[in-house]
Amino acid sequence: MFTTNELTAGSSLPPKITATRMGEDRAENAENLKENPKSEEDTKTTAEDKPTNTQKHTEPKKIEERSQYVQNIMHSGLSLHSNIIKDEMLLPDSKTVARFSPLWKQTLASMAAICLTFTAGLTSGYSAILLPQLKDSDSTIPTDESTASWIAAMAALPMAPGCLIAGWLMEKFGRRNAHYMVCAPFLLGWILIACANNLALMLLGRFFTGLCVGLLGPLGPVFISETTDPKYRGIFLAGISLAIAVGIFVAHLIGTWVHWQWTALICCVFPLISVFLLSMIPESPTWLIAKGEVEDGVKAFGWLRGYSDEAKAELKGILEKKKIEDAKPIMTLKQKLISLKSPELIKPLFIMIIFFVTCQFSGVNAVAFYSIEIIEKAVGKGIDHYLAMLVIDSMRTVMSVVACVICKKYGRRPLCMISGIFTALSMVGLSMFLYFTDGKQTNMTWFPLTCLMAYICAISIGLVPLPWMMCGELFPTKVRGLGSGISSATTFVSFFIVVKTAPGMMTNLGEVLTFLLYGVIALVGTGILFFILPETKGKSLQEIEDKFKKPKESIA
């Protein structure tokens, strides 16, 4: 410490005058502290909080970021009880954050939904290995053509209603809780199938598993969209189509070598795995905040997304939107119905219906169901049906993996255009080949096989995964359940129509006109999507929603 003599040593003023002025300065400081008592407390706090050199090296830099993060939340104007809540209440423990990066946590959250979607793929592929085994002479459930059609169709029957029910479930109980609810009937359905010794139990089991496939239609995309970073959202959403393709492949692979009852028993494991994964992750932060559970929503957001500048900005936007929604008066039932005409719902709903209809009426499931017959026409009889089925499944799976990679790198619009154009060209090419050969044997058998493989590759990288990806992206938070439920129901209705009409079209119109029609629909649908499909890659859900609120702006 310096003495008074030392302080005045370099001054030209006499010591007495200097001492007098220092006394006056102390008096002024005392008066200022009386007028503004907080300044003294702030000074003390700053002095106490100032870290030592050792602390600078030992304490993580994220503490300062977290404090700023919480300040941003407090400044949003929401009633978060700011004088009570501290960093520890809003944010997870620092050791947890350091040990597991946000990407790993988002992967864990996505895997919970994708595992259930994989089980849906098992349901879709199961009938292909079930029906041939039921036709054996020693089968416990005797079947004829009518019985077999009922067993196959029973799973598809409740899919569309399941989508609409899922929209209500996810809004009422939450995204994660809705997944929990799906696990129970899924497990029950597979147990009923595994234990079935009569037709009634088999049909009941198929009904429950089909209902769960419909319930998962909107659930998976919405949950993944709300829990993942915009940078990684595309690859995680593409994982839904990959899970379905892998599920179909695994069901066919297991069923080729294992009895149908043991196959069903193996399928029981995956809903249980999903329950375990769901128990390790939080509820969707977007849903929690929208329902007024702001503290839990902020915790869940921090757990999933970390504390980067982009994450902070997105959370601030969600909280600001909640503040605006809270300021609005409570709407009556009539006003809620009128609000459904808003452009935020009508525009994305129109886009998604066009997208799903284009995908289904391009013949994706019809070609999958009758691909073996098409190969027989090109190569001839005697082909191993199981081998052909596994080869096609393998190609579909590989292209779904490719779709996951390219969806991370490229936008939705270019993928849609490329996929739609090549899907149309391959269908038209196959139709032209069948027209010119007219069922005659030819040495150009490579051509229809090439067209078929090109069709599977083209449609698997765009028209199949993209609608499911964008189903969870385009709709605003308040109607995300309703919008995704309606649009998902559209695809299952279209799926039923295409599969039901395909045999009659091939019989009455012939394969040439049928495949030509599928190709033309793919081309026309792609042309419409060129003008209306927005680009969502790298954009937050709030940015996408705000874009649809502008009625005069082009949405493409």
GIBELTA-V513280 format. One record per residue. RES is the residue in three letters. NEAR is the number of other C-alpha atoms within 12 Angstrom. Layout:
# GIBELTA-V513280
RES | NEAR
RES | NEAR
This chain:
# GIBELTA-V513280
MET | 6
PHE | 8
THR | 10
THR | 20
ASN | 16
GLU | 13
LEU | 17
THR | 20
ALA | 14
GLY | 12
SER | 15
SER | 11
LEU | 15
PRO | 16
PRO | 19
LYS | 15
ILE | 15
THR | 21
ALA | 20
THR | 16
ARG | 17
MET | 17
GLY | 15
GLU | 14
ASP | 14
ARG | 14
ALA | 14
GLU | 14
ASN | 17
ALA | 16
GLU | 14
ASN | 15
LEU | 17
LYS | 14
GLU | 12
ASN | 14
PRO | 15
LYS | 13
SER | 16
GLU | 18
GLU | 15
ASP | 15
THR | 15
LYS | 13
THR | 13
THR | 12
ALA | 12
GLU | 11
ASP | 14
LYS | 14
PRO | 15
THR | 12
ASN | 9
THR | 10
GLN | 13
LYS | 15
HIS | 10
THR | 12
GLU | 15
PRO | 16
LYS | 16
LYS | 23
ILE | 23
GLU | 17
GLU | 20
ARG | 30
SER | 21
GLN | 21
TYR | 33
VAL | 31
GLN | 23
ASN | 27
ILE | 37
MET | 28
HIS | 18
SER | 25
GLY | 21
LEU | 27
SER | 22
LEU | 28
HIS | 16
SER | 20
ASN | 11
ILE | 13
ILE | 22
LYS | 22
ASP | 28
GLU | 18
MET | 22
LEU | 31
LEU | 33
PRO | 30
ASP | 20
SER | 24
LYS | 15
THR | 17
VAL | 24
ALA | 18
ARG | 14
PHE | 20
SER | 21
PRO | 28
LEU | 25
TRP | 25
LYS | 32
GLN | 39
THR | 31
LEU | 29
ALA | 44
SER | 46
MET | 35
ALA | 45
ALA | 50
ILE | 42
CYS | 38
LEU | 52
THR | 47
PHE | 40
THR | 46
ALA | 50
GLY | 38
LEU | 45
THR | 51
SER | 39
GLY | 40
TYR | 42
SER | 37
ALA | 34
ILE | 35
LEU | 38
LEU | 31
PRO | 28
GLN | 26
LEU | 30
LYS | 18
ASP | 16
SER | 12
ASP | 11
SER | 21
THR | 18
ILE | 29
PRO | 22
THR | 25
ASP | 18
GLU | 14
SER | 12
THR | 21
ALA | 25
SER | 21
TRP | 23
ILE | 37
ALA | 34
ALA | 29
MET | 29
ALA | 40
ALA | 38
LEU | 32
PRO | 30
MET | 40
ALA | 34
PRO | 32
GLY | 37
CYS | 39
LEU | 33
ILE | 35
ALA | 46
GLY | 43
TRP | 27
LEU | 28
MET | 43
GLU | 33
LYS | 22
PHE | 23
GLY | 33
ARG | 45
ARG | 42
ASN | 30
ALA | 35
HIS | 48
TYR | 34
MET | 29
VAL | 42
CYS | 39
ALA | 26
PRO | 30
PHE | 44
LEU | 37
LEU | 33
GLY | 36
TRP | 43
ILE | 30
LEU | 29
ILE | 39
ALA | 29
CYS | 26
ALA | 27
ASN | 21
ASN | 21
LEU | 25
ALA | 19
LEU | 23
MET | 39
LEU | 34
LEU | 32
GLY | 34
ARG | 43
PHE | 34
PHE | 35
THR | 51
GLY | 45
LEU | 40
CYS | 50
VAL | 44
GLY | 44
LEU | 47
LEU | 55
GLY | 52
PRO | 55
LEU | 54
GLY | 54
PRO | 52
VAL | 52
PHE | 49
ILE | 48
SER | 52
GLU | 50
THR | 51
THR | 44
ASP | 40
PRO | 31
LYS | 27
TYR | 34
ARG | 43
GLY | 43
ILE | 42
PHE | 48
LEU | 53
ALA | 45
GLY | 46
ILE | 50
SER | 45
LEU | 42
ALA | 40
ILE | 40
ALA | 41
VAL | 37
GLY | 36
ILE | 37
PHE | 39
VAL | 35
ALA | 39
HIS | 39
LEU | 29
ILE | 29
GLY | 33
THR | 27
TRP | 17
VAL | 20
HIS | 25
TRP | 37
GLN | 30
TRP | 24
THR | 32
ALA | 40
LEU | 27
ILE | 27
CYS | 39
CYS | 35
VAL | 26
PHE | 32
PRO | 38
LEU | 27
ILE | 25
SER | 35
VAL | 30
PHE | 22
LEU | 28
LEU | 33
SER | 18
MET | 22
ILE | 33
PRO | 35
GLU | 36
SER | 45
PRO | 39
THR | 48
TRP | 39
LEU | 34
ILE | 35
ALA | 32
LYS | 26
GLY | 23
GLU | 24
VAL | 34
GLU | 34
ASP | 27
GLY | 36
VAL | 44
LYS | 35
ALA | 36
PHE | 42
GLY | 44
TRP | 40
LEU | 40
ARG | 41
GLY | 38
TYR | 37
SER | 22
ASP | 18
GLU | 20
ALA | 28
LYS | 28
ALA | 24
GLU | 33
LEU | 40
LYS | 32
GLY | 26
ILE | 37
LEU | 38
GLU | 26
LYS | 29
LYS | 30
LYS | 24
ILE | 16
GLU | 20
ASP | 19
ALA | 14
LYS | 10
PRO | 10
ILE | 11
MET | 14
THR | 10
LEU | 10
LYS | 11
GLN | 13
LYS | 15
LEU | 13
ILE | 14
SER | 17
LEU | 22
LYS | 19
SER | 23
PRO | 27
GLU | 32
LEU | 36
ILE | 29
LYS | 34
PRO | 41
LEU | 39
PHE | 29
ILE | 38
MET | 41
ILE | 36
ILE | 35
PHE | 45
PHE | 41
VAL | 37
THR | 43
CYS | 45
GLN | 38
PHE | 47
SER | 49
GLY | 46
VAL | 43
ASN | 31
ALA | 34
VAL | 38
ALA | 37
PHE | 27
TYR | 26
SER | 34
ILE | 29
GLU | 27
ILE | 35
ILE | 34
GLU | 21
LYS | 29
ALA | 31
VAL | 24
GLY | 18
LYS | 14
GLY | 15
ILE | 18
ASP | 16
HIS | 24
TYR | 23
LEU | 18
ALA | 27
MET | 32
LEU | 30
VAL | 23
ILE | 35
ASP | 35
SER | 27
MET | 30
ARG | 37
THR | 33
VAL | 25
MET | 35
SER | 39
VAL | 30
VAL | 28
ALA | 41
CYS | 35
VAL | 24
ILE | 28
CYS | 39
LYS | 27
LYS | 19
TYR | 26
GLY | 30
ARG | 40
ARG | 31
PRO | 27
LEU | 38
CYS | 44
MET | 32
ILE | 29
SER | 39
GLY | 45
ILE | 33
PHE | 33
THR | 48
ALA | 41
LEU | 31
SER | 37
MET | 45
VAL | 33
GLY | 31
LEU | 42
SER | 32
MET | 25
PHE | 33
LEU | 32
TYR | 20
PHE | 16
THR | 20
ASP | 17
GLY | 21
LYS | 16
GLN | 17
THR | 18
ASN | 12
MET | 19
THR | 24
TRP | 18
PHE | 26
PRO | 33
LEU | 29
THR | 23
CYS | 35
LEU | 40
MET | 33
ALA | 31
TYR | 44
ILE | 41
CYS | 34
ALA | 38
ILE | 49
SER | 46
ILE | 44
GLY | 45
LEU | 50
VAL | 46
PRO | 47
LEU | 52
PRO | 46
TRP | 44
MET | 50
MET | 51
CYS | 51
GLY | 50
GLU | 50
LEU | 49
PHE | 46
PRO | 40
THR | 40
LYS | 32
VAL | 36
ARG | 46
GLY | 44
LEU | 34
GLY | 44
SER | 54
GLY | 42
ILE | 38
SER | 44
SER | 48
ALA | 41
THR | 39
THR | 39
PHE | 40
VAL | 28
SER | 32
PHE | 33
PHE | 29
ILE | 24
VAL | 31
VAL | 29
LYS | 24
THR | 20
ALA | 33
PRO | 21
GLY | 16
MET | 23
MET | 26
THR | 13
ASN | 13
LEU | 16
GLY | 20
GLU | 34
VAL | 28
LEU | 25
THR | 33
PHE | 41
LEU | 32
LEU | 31
TYR | 40
GLY | 39
VAL | 29
ILE | 32
ALA | 44
LEU | 32
VAL | 26
GLY | 35
THR | 38
GLY | 24
ILE | 25
LEU | 39
PHE | 27
PHE | 19
ILE | 26
LEU | 36
PRO | 32
GLU | 32
THR | 37
LYS | 33
GLY | 26
LYS | 28
SER | 34
LEU | 38
GLN | 33
GLU | 28
ILE | 32
GLU | 33
ASP | 24
LYS | 28
PHE | 33
LYS | 24
LYS | 16
PRO | 15
LYS | 11
GLU | 14
SER | 16
ILE | 28
ALA | 22
